[in-house]
Amino acid sequence: MKPKLFLLSISFIVFYEFQEITWAINRLLLNQPGFNYLMTKRGAIAEVSTILSWVAATSIGYLIFYHYFYKKGNKILAIFVYIFAGLPLMILSRYLIQEIIVFEIWGFHNYGPASRQPLNYILDNFHFTLYYSAFGLVFFFIQLANYNNRKQNELEVQTRNAELSFLKSQINPHFLFNSLNNVYTLVYQGSANALPAISKLSDLLRYMLYEKEERVLLTKELEYLLNYINLQLLRYDFNPQTKINLHLPAESQISIVPLALIPFVENAFKHGDLKDQENPLEINLDVTAHVLQFLVRNKKGNFHKDSTGGIGMENVKKRLALIYGESHQLLITETESVFTVQLSIDL
């Protein structure tokens, strides 16, 4: 937080002049003396010097709290300095401006001889000093509150971005671990699908490593998704039972968070049974009026989960919640034989 003395001074002058104008109008309407005095040279000089005096007072109060309350974080010391050093300094600054400087230049005092006596002058100015310096204190605390709110918002954004980056960094290694296992199996078996699988994996890795945008076109994400599905289908020595329908309007410019859909498909291939013709793996995607509907349903296989299972699924849940909040709905249902994921996102 930086001191804002210029803004404070302008704000105080506006406040002070509004107050003076209302008082002058009131005196004019009541036919009281004082309004015509402001129209004279002496009255104008007195008014300007008074404004400068109280600008100095409000600035001193502001700077004391800025230095001791904000910079040093000592509330008690700020109050102590304000009362025992600030207030006397404010009164002294008015005396210096009006009774010494103005007198030396224009040859007249603002106060009469009796009122310029130290005790009388202090008593007469004490309540004015408290009143006008309070403007500086209020200005300081409003600025401090705004600053703290802004820092809190920035901290929340930084925390959110750090969590998203961490979640995304966990998804990629998990996916890579599973894909390399699949390719290794094909190579070990001497399958003709080994080289096409390596080529597909290369395309997938290129997308994962070089796609750094917060949002990507849905068409690009679907291309990545199809490459992953084709890579998975290469590893089977039987005809996998699938029912895949990815529908996207032509020339769609809708964007989505990268790697938001892949964990659900990965989970289906990893833990699903693709041999049952009556219960094929279903992957459906449709976009209507900017609302994405995504469905993945698979028959559950009799496989043992490895120690890394579930990392991608849990992370994508957190990412969707952080990024889309109430704009998305994720429903995961599981029966004894079927696992279903239904995702809706208002894009």
Residue pairs with C-beta under 8 A, 6 or more apart in sequence:
1 70
1 143
1 144
1 147
3 62
3 63
3 66
4 139
4 143
5 59
5 62
5 63
8 58
8 59
8 62
8 136
8 139
9 55
9 59
11 135
11 139
12 54
12 55
12 58
12 132
12 135
12 136
12 139
13 51
13 55
15 135
16 51
16 54
16 132
17 51
20 47
24 34
24 35
24 38
26 32
27 33
27 34
27 35
28 35
37 43
38 44
38 47
42 106
42 108
45 102
45 106
46 98
46 102
46 110
49 97
49 98
49 101
49 102
49 110
50 94
50 98
50 110
52 97
53 93
53 94
53 97
53 98
54 94
54 128
54 132
56 90
56 93
56 94
56 97
57 90
57 93
57 94
57 129
57 132
57 133
57 136
58 132
58 133
58 135
58 136
58 139
59 136
60 86
60 89
60 90
60 93
60 133
60 136
61 82
61 86
61 90
61 133
61 134
61 135
61 136
61 137
61 140
62 136
62 137
62 139
62 140
63 136
64 78
64 81
64 82
64 85
64 86
65 78
65 82
65 136
65 137
65 140
65 141
66 140
67 78
68 74
68 77
68 78
68 81
69 75
69 78
69 140
69 144
70 140
70 144
82 133
82 137
86 133
87 126
87 129
87 130
87 133
88 122
90 129
90 133
91 121
91 122
91 125
91 126
91 129
94 125
94 129
95 121
98 109
98 110
98 111
99 109
99 110
99 111
99 116
102 108
102 109
102 110
103 109
109 116
111 121
111 124
114 120
115 121
115 124
160 322
163 318
163 322
164 319
164 322
164 323
167 315
167 318
167 319
167 322
168 259
168 315
168 319
170 311
170 312
170 315
171 259
171 262
171 263
171 311
171 312
171 315
171 316
172 208
172 259
174 308
174 311
174 312
174 315
175 204
175 208
175 262
175 263
175 266
175 312
176 205
176 208
177 308
178 266
178 270
179 201
179 204
179 231
180 201
182 197
182 231
182 232
182 235
183 194
183 197
183 198
183 201
183 235
185 235
186 193
186 194
186 197
186 234
186 235
187 194
189 237
191 234
191 235
191 237
193 234
193 235
196 234
197 231
197 234
197 235
200 227
200 228
200 230
200 231
200 234
201 231
203 227
204 224
204 227
204 228
204 231
207 220
207 224
207 227
207 258
208 259
211 220
211 258
213 258
214 257
215 255
215 256
215 257
215 258
216 255
216 256
216 257
216 258
217 252
217 253
217 254
217 255
217 256
218 248
218 252
218 254
218 255
218 256
218 287
218 292
218 347
219 248
219 252
221 256
221 258
221 259
221 260
221 261
222 246
222 248
222 285
224 258
224 262
225 246
225 261
225 262
225 265
226 246
228 262
228 265
228 266
229 244
229 265
229 269
229 283
232 269
233 240
233 242
236 274
238 275
240 274
240 275
240 281
241 274
241 275
241 276
241 277
241 279
241 280
241 281
242 274
242 280
242 281
242 282
242 283
243 280
243 281
243 282
243 283
243 284
244 281
244 282
244 283
244 284
245 283
245 284
245 285
245 286
246 283
246 284
246 285
247 285
247 286
247 287
248 285
248 287
249 287
252 287
254 287
254 290
254 292
254 347
255 347
256 292
256 345
256 347
257 319
257 320
257 323
257 324
259 316
260 316
260 319
260 320
260 345
261 285
261 294
261 343
262 312
263 312
263 313
263 315
263 316
264 294
264 296
264 313
264 316
264 341
264 343
265 283
265 296
266 312
267 296
267 312
267 313
267 339
267 341
268 281
268 283
268 296
268 297
268 298
268 339
268 341
269 281
270 303
270 309
271 298
271 300
271 301
271 303
271 305
271 309
271 339
272 281
272 298
272 299
272 300
272 301
272 339
273 279
273 298
273 299
273 300
273 301
273 302
274 280
274 281
274 298
274 299
276 299
279 298
279 299
279 337
279 338
281 296
281 297
281 298
281 299
282 295
282 296
282 297
282 298
283 295
283 296
284 293
284 294
284 295
285 292
285 293
285 294
285 295
286 292
286 293
287 293
287 347
290 346
290 347
291 344
291 345
291 346
291 347
292 343
292 344
292 345
292 347
293 342
293 343
293 344
294 341
294 342
294 343
294 344
294 345
295 340
295 341
295 342
295 343
296 340
296 341
297 338
297 339
297 340
297 341
298 338
298 339
299 337
299 338
299 339
300 334
300 336
300 337
300 338
300 339
317 330
320 328
320 330
320 343
320 345
321 328
324 345
324 346
327 345
327 346
328 343
328 344
328 345
328 346
329 342
329 343
329 344
330 341
330 342
330 343
330 344
331 340
331 341
331 342
331 343
332 339
332 340
332 341
332 342
333 339
333 340
333 342
334 340
